[in-house]
Amino acid sequence: MQGVKRRTRRWITLVVMAVATMAAGLGVLAPSVAYAAEGCKVEYKVASQWPGGFTGNVDITNLGTPINKWDLVWTFPNGQRITQIWSATATNSGDTYTAKNVDYNAKIATNGSVSFGFNGSWTTTNGIPAQFKLNGVVCDGSVGQPTTSPTTEPTTTPPPGGATAMETVAAMEPGWNLGNTLDAVGADETAWGNPRVTQALIDNIAAQGYNSIRIPVTWDNHQSKTAPYAVEDAYLDRVEEVVGYALNADLHVLINIHHDSWIWMADMNTNRTVVEARYEAIWTEVATRFRDAPPEVLFESVNEPQFNNVDDPTAEGLLNDLNVSFHEIVRGTGGGNATRVLVLPTLHTNAGQAHLDALSATIASLDDENIAATIHYYGFWPFSVNVAGYTKFNAEVQADLEGYFDRAHAEFVANGIPVIVGEWGLLGFDAHTGTVEQGEKLKFFEYLQYYAAQKDLTLQLWDNGQHFNRTTFQWRDPELYSMMKAGWTSRSGTASSDQVFVAKSGTVSDVSLTLNPNGTTFQALRLGSTNLVQGTDYTISGNTLTIKASRLTALLGDRVYGVKANLHAVFSQGAPWRISVISYDQPTMSAATGATGSFAIPTQFNGDQLATMEAKYADGTAAGPHNWTSYKEFARAFSPDYTAGTISLPQAFWTDVNDGQKVTLTFHFWSGKTVTYYVTESGGNVTGSLT
């Protein structure tokens, strides 16, 4: 796939004969075809197409009397399915789809137009719908020759780049971040441990199925600290080179001002003259350098804006001033920048209602149709870092996600302003990608992608090197990638757990799990490539999957501790759900001594896995960091090492423990087992015991 354009973004109207010829000759869908009829005209376009997926755009022109609301009906000829839609809602009965208006585009004046877009899936052929009906009227006349000819141009006209802001942002889904590289706080892009960017890396990212790349850029170390605050030409050259790599790979590109937001911009309230001058100098040089770049290049004013020692209303005002200045500078350079999509963040890129309202006011004041908003989302905080006992993707975690995306949709998307979730993932990944248990992590990723699609939000995965290996071009967690990839076109089924623990010395019994089909249908339970036998190896009752004791016994074999087999629940679509069959016994621990900087508890995990740890003083109050909860933060206050057979309690834990006071630790394991252990720290030395 390296060096090969995977998708083609063309916006050309072709006559039906030309379309038919191309489709017959190539076996693929031509980019565009127009239909017209007395009363209405519909233009159906394919903005981009890749193996298994495509982006479509539909323009509706009303040639009759004004319409106050509308629905458009068509039938896909080859089993295509819509997986995400924007500027409309869609329902289907088999191959027949009905798209209905949303609030902001319900009315279509005579000779007026509206449009909507969607991402879809296809298999062997991506044929053209033969007919469209607008409010029951067949749009089947000749192009440009309706009974009543339009007297004006459509009211919605794409900018010169060929796509509206909403269409541009939708075409960026899914997206990926080149994190910890050009945003490295150091002299070189390798300062944070990642290799230099190459065309091969970007080609491999495109080959994974990504349609856009966010390239965070930190300018501080490459900008003069005195007026006129010039940016090094060599650094601009390098940024331009990397942007070129992305364009060569047919990716949309988003570049920004990144860690400067906290390095020097955060002092704007007390150092306004310098901050504004530096900010304006960067954007003047960047906008000038990329003035003639194609519209697939987008600018983001600043990453995660924050301001020191000010209240939120003051901070919102400072951000407004920066966003307005950014808009004025970029638009003032002309060329492609006159209509380039510009991306503006909320304060902290947070979707709190006050932050959304403030950005809405800024966008309204700019009166510019080529603006997008951006937020970031790393999950419900206690779950995302595994603290306070939030070990599972439960209803509270899900509700936080839904509320966050609901607010962004209602504030922006419902009013015609696209939204980019410029960074998303889990905060715990900053410490360790295993901070959140694998199955619970997969549920979070599956649902987040689904719900973002429901709210027409474009996602750009944050990856500082912990996901895609930039040397081997392989995913460090292939299972997570499979779940994400499936989520681009469909939902995936999950289950109440991805682990079945069977005590090594106990009697083997049937084990049941609750399936979460998520709109799919359970099809099989598979071991490797072999389907197990329903009724003999397992049973299904409603959404309850029961694995029979006889099959578990065979899978457990010698019953040595650890994962003995991986089964997969296969659903009608999406990624299969792994179920690990694990032989285990009660974990045990041993007494130990050591310094606070290196203390570790010798642990025999015996096949089990640690979920969380509680820490309490004798009076029952919480000990250690986050003293509002007894459940400590995974990979920060404690860390299991299954290979070494230890659980370490780092200095960060002891810093917040009272000297000389005995602390009761309760370790909770995923099997349901617990172990109680006692530690006392005195003068930097720790004693640990079972009593």
LOSEKOL-171068 format. One line per field, with one value per residue (C-alpha): residue number from 1; residue in one letter; chain; z, x, y. Coordinates in steps of 0.25 Angstrom, whole numbers, plus 5000, padded with zeros to 4 digits. Each point is the difference from the previous one (the first is absolute). Layout:
<recs>
seq	NUM,...
type	a,...
mol	A,...
z	Z,...
x	X,...
y	Y,...
</recs>
This chain:
<recs>
seq	1,2,3,4,5,6,7,8,9,10,11,12,13,14,15,16,17,18,19,20,21,22,23,24,25,26,27,28,29,30,31,32,33,34,35,36,37,38,39,40,41,42,43,44,45,46,47,48,49,50,51,52,53,54,55,56,57,58,59,60,61,62,63,64,65,66,67,68,69,70,71,72,73,74,75,76,77,78,79,80,81,82,83,84,85,86,87,88,89,90,91,92,93,94,95,96,97,98,99,100,101,102,103,104,105,106,107,108,109,110,111,112,113,114,115,116,117,118,119,120,121,122,123,124,125,126,127,128,129,130,131,132,133,134,135,136,137,138,139,140,141,142,143,144,145,146,147,148,149,150,151,152,153,154,155,156,157,158,159,160,161,162,163,164,165,166,167,168,169,170,171,172,173,174,175,176,177,178,179,180,181,182,183,184,185,186,187,188,189,190,191,192,193,194,195,196,197,198,199,200,201,202,203,204,205,206,207,208,209,210,211,212,213,214,215,216,217,218,219,220,221,222,223,224,225,226,227,228,229,230,231,232,233,234,235,236,237,238,239,240,241,242,243,244,245,246,247,248,249,250,251,252,253,254,255,256,257,258,259,260,261,262,263,264,265,266,267,268,269,270,271,272,273,274,275,276,277,278,279,280,281,282,283,284,285,286,287,288,289,290,291,292,293,294,295,296,297,298,299,300,301,302,303,304,305,306,307,308,309,310,311,312,313,314,315,316,317,318,319,320,321,322,323,324,325,326,327,328,329,330,331,332,333,334,335,336,337,338,339,340,341,342,343,344,345,346,347,348,349,350,351,352,353,354,355,356,357,358,359,360,361,362,363,364,365,366,367,368,369,370,371,372,373,374,375,376,377,378,379,380,381,382,383,384,385,386,387,388,389,390,391,392,393,394,395,396,397,398,399,400,401,402,403,404,405,406,407,408,409,410,411,412,413,414,415,416,417,418,419,420,421,422,423,424,425,426,427,428,429,430,431,432,433,434,435,436,437,438,439,440,441,442,443,444,445,446,447,448,449,450,451,452,453,454,455,456,457,458,459,460,461,462,463,464,465,466,467,468,469,470,471,472,473,474,475,476,477,478,479,480,481,482,483,484,485,486,487,488,489,490,491,492,493,494,495,496,497,498,499,500,501,502,503,504,505,506,507,508,509,510,511,512,513,514,515,516,517,518,519,520,521,522,523,524,525,526,527,528,529,530,531,532,533,534,535,536,537,538,539,540,541,542,543,544,545,546,547,548,549,550,551,552,553,554,555,556,557,558,559,560,561,562,563,564,565,566,567,568,569,570,571,572,573,574,575,576,577,578,579,580,581,582,583,584,585,586,587,588,589,590,591,592,593,594,595,596,597,598,599,600,601,602,603,604,605,606,607,608,609,610,611,612,613,614,615,616,617,618,619,620,621,622,623,624,625,626,627,628,629,630,631,632,633,634,635,636,637,638,639,640,641,642,643,644,645,646,647,648,649,650,651,652,653,654,655,656,657,658,659,660,661,662,663,664,665,666,667,668,669,670,671,672,673,674,675,676,677,678,679,680,681,682,683,684,685,686,687,688,689,690,691
type	m,q,g,v,k,r,r,t,r,r,w,i,t,l,v,v,m,a,v,a,t,m,a,a,g,l,g,v,l,a,p,s,v,a,y,a,a,e,g,c,k,v,e,y,k,v,a,s,q,w,p,g,g,f,t,g,n,v,d,i,t,n,l,g,t,p,i,n,k,w,d,l,v,w,t,f,p,n,g,q,r,i,t,q,i,w,s,a,t,a,t,n,s,g,d,t,y,t,a,k,n,v,d,y,n,a,k,i,a,t,n,g,s,v,s,f,g,f,n,g,s,w,t,t,t,n,g,i,p,a,q,f,k,l,n,g,v,v,c,d,g,s,v,g,q,p,t,t,s,p,t,t,e,p,t,t,t,p,p,p,g,g,a,t,a,m,e,t,v,a,a,m,e,p,g,w,n,l,g,n,t,l,d,a,v,g,a,d,e,t,a,w,g,n,p,r,v,t,q,a,l,i,d,n,i,a,a,q,g,y,n,s,i,r,i,p,v,t,w,d,n,h,q,s,k,t,a,p,y,a,v,e,d,a,y,l,d,r,v,e,e,v,v,g,y,a,l,n,a,d,l,h,v,l,i,n,i,h,h,d,s,w,i,w,m,a,d,m,n,t,n,r,t,v,v,e,a,r,y,e,a,i,w,t,e,v,a,t,r,f,r,d,a,p,p,e,v,l,f,e,s,v,n,e,p,q,f,n,n,v,d,d,p,t,a,e,g,l,l,n,d,l,n,v,s,f,h,e,i,v,r,g,t,g,g,g,n,a,t,r,v,l,v,l,p,t,l,h,t,n,a,g,q,a,h,l,d,a,l,s,a,t,i,a,s,l,d,d,e,n,i,a,a,t,i,h,y,y,g,f,w,p,f,s,v,n,v,a,g,y,t,k,f,n,a,e,v,q,a,d,l,e,g,y,f,d,r,a,h,a,e,f,v,a,n,g,i,p,v,i,v,g,e,w,g,l,l,g,f,d,a,h,t,g,t,v,e,q,g,e,k,l,k,f,f,e,y,l,q,y,y,a,a,q,k,d,l,t,l,q,l,w,d,n,g,q,h,f,n,r,t,t,f,q,w,r,d,p,e,l,y,s,m,m,k,a,g,w,t,s,r,s,g,t,a,s,s,d,q,v,f,v,a,k,s,g,t,v,s,d,v,s,l,t,l,n,p,n,g,t,t,f,q,a,l,r,l,g,s,t,n,l,v,q,g,t,d,y,t,i,s,g,n,t,l,t,i,k,a,s,r,l,t,a,l,l,g,d,r,v,y,g,v,k,a,n,l,h,a,v,f,s,q,g,a,p,w,r,i,s,v,i,s,y,d,q,p,t,m,s,a,a,t,g,a,t,g,s,f,a,i,p,t,q,f,n,g,d,q,l,a,t,m,e,a,k,y,a,d,g,t,a,a,g,p,h,n,w,t,s,y,k,e,f,a,r,a,f,s,p,d,y,t,a,g,t,i,s,l,p,q,a,f,w,t,d,v,n,d,g,q,k,v,t,l,t,f,h,f,w,s,g,k,t,v,t,y,y,v,t,e,s,g,g,n,v,t,g,s,l,t
mol	A,A,A,A,A,A,A,A,A,A,A,A,A,A,A,A,A,A,A,A,A,A,A,A,A,A,A,A,A,A,A,A,A,A,A,A,A,A,A,A,A,A,A,A,A,A,A,A,A,A,A,A,A,A,A,A,A,A,A,A,A,A,A,A,A,A,A,A,A,A,A,A,A,A,A,A,A,A,A,A,A,A,A,A,A,A,A,A,A,A,A,A,A,A,A,A,A,A,A,A,A,A,A,A,A,A,A,A,A,A,A,A,A,A,A,A,A,A,A,A,A,A,A,A,A,A,A,A,A,A,A,A,A,A,A,A,A,A,A,A,A,A,A,A,A,A,A,A,A,A,A,A,A,A,A,A,A,A,A,A,A,A,A,A,A,A,A,A,A,A,A,A,A,A,A,A,A,A,A,A,A,A,A,A,A,A,A,A,A,A,A,A,A,A,A,A,A,A,A,A,A,A,A,A,A,A,A,A,A,A,A,A,A,A,A,A,A,A,A,A,A,A,A,A,A,A,A,A,A,A,A,A,A,A,A,A,A,A,A,A,A,A,A,A,A,A,A,A,A,A,A,A,A,A,A,A,A,A,A,A,A,A,A,A,A,A,A,A,A,A,A,A,A,A,A,A,A,A,A,A,A,A,A,A,A,A,A,A,A,A,A,A,A,A,A,A,A,A,A,A,A,A,A,A,A,A,A,A,A,A,A,A,A,A,A,A,A,A,A,A,A,A,A,A,A,A,A,A,A,A,A,A,A,A,A,A,A,A,A,A,A,A,A,A,A,A,A,A,A,A,A,A,A,A,A,A,A,A,A,A,A,A,A,A,A,A,A,A,A,A,A,A,A,A,A,A,A,A,A,A,A,A,A,A,A,A,A,A,A,A,A,A,A,A,A,A,A,A,A,A,A,A,A,A,A,A,A,A,A,A,A,A,A,A,A,A,A,A,A,A,A,A,A,A,A,A,A,A,A,A,A,A,A,A,A,A,A,A,A,A,A,A,A,A,A,A,A,A,A,A,A,A,A,A,A,A,A,A,A,A,A,A,A,A,A,A,A,A,A,A,A,A,A,A,A,A,A,A,A,A,A,A,A,A,A,A,A,A,A,A,A,A,A,A,A,A,A,A,A,A,A,A,A,A,A,A,A,A,A,A,A,A,A,A,A,A,A,A,A,A,A,A,A,A,A,A,A,A,A,A,A,A,A,A,A,A,A,A,A,A,A,A,A,A,A,A,A,A,A,A,A,A,A,A,A,A,A,A,A,A,A,A,A,A,A,A,A,A,A,A,A,A,A,A,A,A,A,A,A,A,A,A,A,A,A,A,A,A,A,A,A,A,A,A,A,A,A,A,A,A,A,A,A,A,A,A,A,A,A,A,A,A,A,A,A,A,A,A,A,A,A,A,A,A,A,A,A,A,A,A,A,A,A,A,A,A,A,A,A,A,A,A,A,A,A,A,A,A,A,A,A,A,A,A,A,A,A,A,A,A,A,A,A,A,A,A,A,A,A,A,A,A,A,A,A,A,A,A,A,A,A,A,A,A,A,A,A,A,A,A,A
z	5000,5001,4991,4994,5001,5006,4998,4990,5004,4988,4998,4985,4995,4989,4991,5003,4987,5005,5014,4994,4991,5011,5010,4989,4996,5014,5009,5010,5002,4992,5009,4996,4993,5000,4999,4997,5000,5000,5015,5004,4996,5007,4998,5006,5001,5006,5006,5003,4999,5006,5002,5007,5002,4994,5003,4993,4998,4996,4995,5000,4992,5001,4987,5005,5011,5013,5009,5016,5002,4991,4999,4989,4996,4991,4999,5000,4988,5006,5015,5004,5014,5007,5012,5004,4995,5002,4997,5000,5007,4993,5002,4991,4996,4994,4988,5000,5008,5004,5004,5007,5003,5013,5007,4993,4985,5001,4991,4985,4992,4985,4993,5013,5004,5012,5001,5009,5000,5005,5002,4995,4998,4987,4995,4986,4993,5004,4990,4998,5006,4988,5006,5011,5005,5008,5008,4991,4987,4990,4996,4986,4990,4992,5006,4998,4993,5011,4996,5008,4998,5012,5000,5011,5004,5012,5013,5005,4991,5004,5001,4989,5007,4996,5014,5011,5014,5004,4989,5001,5015,4997,4990,5011,5007,5005,5004,5007,5008,4998,5014,5008,4987,4994,5013,5008,5010,4996,4989,4991,4997,5006,5014,5005,4995,4986,4987,4990,4991,4986,4988,5003,5014,4995,4988,5011,5008,4987,4997,5014,4995,5005,4992,5008,5009,5010,5001,5013,4999,5012,4995,5013,4998,4985,5002,5003,5014,4996,4990,4989,5006,4987,4998,4995,4985,5001,5010,4991,4989,5008,5004,4985,4997,5009,4996,4986,5004,5005,4987,4992,5008,4996,5015,5005,5009,5013,5005,5012,5011,5011,5013,4999,5006,5014,4997,4998,4995,5014,5005,4991,5011,5006,4987,4990,4990,4998,5000,4989,4992,5000,4997,4989,4994,5000,4993,4990,4996,4999,4993,4990,4998,4998,4992,4988,5006,4996,5008,5007,5009,5012,5011,5015,5008,5012,5008,5013,5004,5014,5008,5013,5012,4994,5002,4988,4995,4999,4993,4991,4996,4997,4992,4992,4997,4995,4991,4994,4997,4994,4991,4996,4997,4992,4992,4997,4993,4989,4990,5005,5014,4996,5001,5007,5012,5013,5013,5013,5014,5012,5013,5004,4987,5011,4997,5012,4997,5003,4991,4989,5001,5000,4988,4993,5003,4993,4988,4998,5001,4989,4990,4992,4995,4999,5015,5008,5015,5008,5013,5006,5008,5009,5006,5014,5008,5012,4989,4991,5010,5008,5014,5010,4997,4985,4994,4990,4989,5007,4999,5006,4991,4988,5005,5001,4986,4994,5008,4994,4986,5001,5004,4989,4990,5005,5001,4986,4991,5001,4996,4988,5007,4999,5012,5000,5012,4998,5011,5006,5008,5015,5009,5007,4987,5004,5011,4994,4989,5010,5010,4996,4999,4985,4999,5007,4991,4987,5005,5002,4986,4993,5006,4999,4985,4998,5008,4993,4987,5005,5004,4987,5007,4993,5008,5000,5009,5009,4998,5006,4995,5010,4989,4986,5001,4991,4997,4997,4995,5008,5011,5014,5003,4988,5007,5003,4986,4995,5009,4995,4985,5002,5006,4988,4993,5010,5014,5007,5010,5014,5013,5015,5001,4991,5011,5005,5013,5004,5013,4997,5012,4999,4993,4986,4998,4989,4999,4995,4994,4995,4986,4996,4985,4997,4989,4994,5001,5006,4990,5006,5011,4994,5004,4990,4987,5005,5004,5013,5000,5006,5010,5003,5002,5003,5001,4997,5007,4996,5003,5009,4995,5009,4997,5004,5011,4990,4990,5011,5006,4986,4998,5014,4997,5010,5007,5002,5004,4990,4987,4995,4987,4993,4995,4991,5000,4986,4996,4987,4998,5007,5008,5007,5015,5006,5013,5007,5008,5012,5010,5014,5015,5011,4999,5011,5006,5008,5011,4995,5003,4992,4997,4996,4986,4997,5009,4994,5005,4996,4994,4994,4991,4997,4987,5005,4996,5009,4998,5011,5014,5012,5011,5014,5013,5013,5002,4986,4993,4986,5000,4989,4988,4996,5015,4996,4996,5006,4986,4994,4986,4992,4994,5009,5014,4998,4988,4998,4993,4996,4995,5012,5009,5008,5003,5001,5009,4994,5007,4995,5009,5012,4999,5005,5011,5014,5006,5010,4998,4996,4987,4996,4985,4994,4986,4991,4989,4987,5005,5012,5010,5009,5008,5013,5003,5010,4998,5009,4995,5010,4996,4985,5004,4998,5007,4993,5006,5000,5014
x	5000,5012,4999,4987,4988,4989,4988,4997,4993,4993,4988,4997,4985,5000,4988,4994,5006,5014,4997,4994,5012,5010,4993,4999,5015,5006,4990,5000,4991,5003,5001,4987,4987,4989,4985,4989,4985,4988,5000,5014,5014,5009,5015,5007,5015,5011,5010,5010,5000,5009,4999,4987,4997,4996,4996,4987,4994,4986,4995,4985,4995,4985,4994,4986,4993,5008,5001,5000,5005,5005,5003,5008,4998,5009,5004,5014,5002,5012,4997,5007,4998,5001,5010,5000,4992,5001,4990,4988,4995,4998,4992,4999,4992,5010,5006,4990,5004,4993,5008,4993,5003,5006,4996,5009,4998,4985,4995,5004,4995,4996,5013,5007,5009,5005,5010,5004,5011,5003,5010,4996,5004,5000,5005,5002,4993,4997,4988,4992,4986,4990,4990,4998,4987,4999,4987,4994,5004,5009,5012,5001,5001,5012,5011,4998,4987,4989,4986,5003,5014,5007,5002,5011,5012,4998,5001,5011,5012,5013,5012,5011,5007,4987,4995,4993,5006,4990,5004,5015,5000,4991,5010,5011,4994,5007,5012,5014,5009,5015,5002,5014,5007,4999,4994,5012,5005,5015,5009,4996,4988,5006,5001,4988,5005,4993,5008,5000,4988,5002,4991,4999,4994,4990,4997,4998,4990,4992,5001,4993,4988,5002,4995,5006,5012,5002,5014,5002,5011,5007,5007,5007,5014,5000,4995,5008,4997,5002,4992,4997,4999,5004,4998,5012,4999,5006,4989,4989,5006,4999,4986,4997,5007,4992,4987,5005,5001,4986,4994,5008,4993,4987,4997,4993,5010,4998,5011,5000,5008,5001,5008,5003,4986,5006,5015,4998,4986,4994,5006,4992,4992,5013,5009,4989,5009,5011,4990,4991,5013,5005,4987,4997,5015,4998,4987,5004,5012,4992,4988,5010,5007,4988,4992,4999,4999,4987,4988,5003,5010,4992,5006,4996,5003,5005,5000,4994,5000,5002,5004,5007,4994,4987,4985,4993,4992,5014,5006,4988,5003,5015,4997,4989,5011,5010,4989,4996,5014,5003,4988,5004,5014,4997,4989,5008,5011,4990,5002,4995,5000,4988,4991,5008,4993,5005,4999,4997,5001,4992,5007,5009,4993,4989,4986,4994,4988,5006,5012,4991,4992,5012,5006,4986,5000,5014,4996,4987,5008,5009,4988,5008,4994,5014,5002,5001,5000,5009,5000,5008,4994,5008,4988,4994,5012,4999,4998,5011,5011,4994,4998,4989,4995,4996,5006,4988,4993,4987,4988,5006,5012,4991,4991,5012,5004,4986,4998,5013,4997,4986,5004,5010,4990,4988,5009,5008,4996,4985,5003,5008,5014,5008,5008,5013,5004,5014,5005,4994,5004,5002,5008,5005,5008,5010,5005,4997,4991,4996,4994,4986,4997,5000,4986,4995,5009,4994,4986,5004,5006,4989,4989,5007,5002,4985,4995,5009,4994,4986,5004,5007,5014,5013,5010,5015,5007,5011,5013,5013,5006,4993,4990,5007,5014,5007,5012,4994,4987,4992,4989,5005,4986,4994,4987,4997,5003,4991,4989,5002,5001,4987,4994,5002,4989,4992,4998,5006,4994,5006,4998,4999,5015,5011,5005,4996,5007,5000,5007,5011,4997,4985,4989,4997,4986,4992,5003,4991,5002,4990,5002,4998,4996,5000,4990,5008,4996,5008,5004,5011,5009,5014,5013,5010,4994,4990,4986,4996,4987,4988,4993,5012,5012,4991,4986,4993,4987,4996,5013,5006,5012,5003,5013,4998,5009,5004,5006,5007,5006,5006,5005,5006,5009,5011,4994,5014,4997,4997,4992,4997,4992,4994,4985,4994,4985,4997,4989,4993,5009,5012,5012,4998,5000,5012,4997,5013,4998,5010,5005,5003,5000,5000,5011,5010,5010,5012,5007,5009,5009,5006,5001,4988,5006,5002,4990,4993,4991,5004,4988,4996,4989,4996,4994,4991,5001,4999,4988,5003,5005,4994,5008,4995,5005,4995,4989,4994,5004,5007,5015,5010,4997,4985,4997,4985,4999,5006,5002,5013,5005,5005,5014,5002,4998,5003,5004,5000,5012,4995,5013,5008,4990,4998,4991,5008,4995,5008,5005,4987,4992,5009,5000,4986,5001,5001,5014,4999,4985,4996,4993,4991,5000,4989,5004,4988,5002,4992,4996,4993,5011,5006,5013,5002,5014,5006,5010,5007,5009,5010,5011,5000,5000,4989,4996,4989,4994,4987,4996
y	5000,5009,5012,4996,5009,4992,5010,5010,5013,5005,5009,4999,4998,4989,4996,4987,4994,5003,4994,4987,4999,5002,4991,4989,5001,5001,4994,5012,5012,5012,5013,5007,4999,5010,4998,5011,5000,5010,5004,4996,4996,4991,4999,4987,5000,4991,5010,4988,4985,4990,4984,4998,5014,5013,5014,5005,5014,5003,5014,5003,5012,5003,5004,5002,5007,5003,4988,5001,4985,4989,4986,4993,4985,4992,4985,4995,4990,4992,4999,5012,5005,5014,4999,5015,5012,5015,5011,4990,4988,4987,4987,4988,4988,4991,5007,5011,5013,5012,5012,5011,5015,5005,5013,5009,4995,4997,5011,5001,5012,4999,4998,4998,4989,4992,4989,4988,4990,4986,4990,4986,4986,4992,4986,4995,5012,5014,5003,5013,5001,5000,5010,5010,5005,5013,5001,4989,5007,4992,5009,4994,5011,5004,5008,5014,4999,4999,5005,5012,5005,5005,5015,5001,4991,4991,5007,4991,5001,4992,5008,5000,4988,4992,4996,5007,5000,4989,4992,5002,4996,4988,4995,5001,4988,4992,5009,4997,5009,5001,5002,5002,5004,5013,5004,4995,5010,5000,5003,4988,4992,4988,5007,4992,4986,4999,4999,5011,5000,4994,4998,4985,5003,5009,4990,4989,5008,5003,4985,4997,5007,5014,5012,5011,5003,5011,5005,5007,5010,5007,5012,5006,4994,5004,5015,5012,5005,5014,5009,4997,4986,4993,4985,4992,4998,4986,4996,5006,4992,4987,5003,5002,4987,4992,5006,4997,4985,5000,5007,4989,4990,5006,5004,5013,5007,5008,5009,5009,5007,4989,5000,5015,5001,4997,5003,5015,5003,4997,5013,5008,5008,5005,5000,5004,5008,4989,4989,5006,5004,4986,4994,5009,4998,4985,5001,5010,4992,4987,5006,5006,4987,4992,5010,4992,4986,4992,5001,4987,5008,5005,5010,4999,5012,4994,4987,4999,5015,5003,5013,5001,5007,5004,4996,4994,5012,5008,4987,4999,5015,4998,4987,5008,5011,4989,4993,5013,5004,4987,5001,5014,4996,4988,5006,5012,4992,4997,4989,4986,5006,5009,4987,4990,4993,5006,4992,5007,4994,5002,5004,4987,4994,4996,4998,5006,5008,5014,4997,4996,5012,5009,4994,5001,5015,5001,4992,5008,5013,4995,4997,4991,4987,4993,4998,4988,4998,4990,4993,4989,4988,4990,4993,5001,5004,4989,4989,5006,4999,4988,5008,5000,4986,5003,4987,4998,5007,5001,5009,5012,5000,4998,5012,5009,4997,5002,5013,5005,4997,5004,5014,5002,4995,5009,5012,4999,4988,5003,5014,4997,5001,4987,4994,4993,4992,5004,4990,4988,4988,4997,5008,4988,4997,5011,4990,4987,4994,4989,5010,4997,4985,4996,4996,5012,5008,4994,5003,5015,5001,4992,5009,5013,4998,4996,5012,5010,4995,5002,5014,5003,5002,4998,4992,5002,4989,5005,4992,5004,4987,4990,4995,5000,4995,5011,4991,4986,5007,4990,5002,4997,4996,4993,4997,5014,5004,4990,5005,5015,4996,4992,5012,5009,4992,4993,4996,4988,4991,4999,4992,5002,4996,4995,4991,4986,4996,4986,4996,4990,4991,5002,4992,5005,5005,5007,5015,5011,5013,5011,5004,5014,4999,5015,4998,4988,4985,4989,4990,4991,4997,4997,4993,5005,4997,4989,5003,4993,4992,5007,4992,4991,5010,5012,5005,5013,5005,5014,5008,4990,4991,4988,4993,4985,4994,4989,5010,5008,4987,4997,5014,5001,4988,4998,5012,5007,5015,5010,5001,4986,5004,5012,4998,5010,5004,5003,5010,5003,5012,5007,4994,4987,5000,4993,4991,4996,4987,5001,4990,5007,4999,5009,5010,5001,5010,5000,5010,5010,5012,5011,5015,5008,5002,4985,4993,4988,4989,4986,4994,4986,5004,4986,5003,5011,5015,5012,5010,5010,5003,5006,5008,5003,5005,4992,5010,4997,5013,4999,5000,5004,5010,5003,4999,5003,4985,4987,4995,5004,5003,4989,5001,5013,4995,4986,4991,4985,4993,4986,4996,5004,4996,5013,5012,5012,5012,5012,5013,5007,4991,5002,5015,5001,4989,5004,4997,4988,4997,4986,4999,4989,4996,4992,4995,4996,4990,4998,4986,5006,4996,5010,5001,5008,5006,5010,5010,5010,5011,5007,5009,4996,4985,4990,4988,4991,4988,4991,5004
</recs>
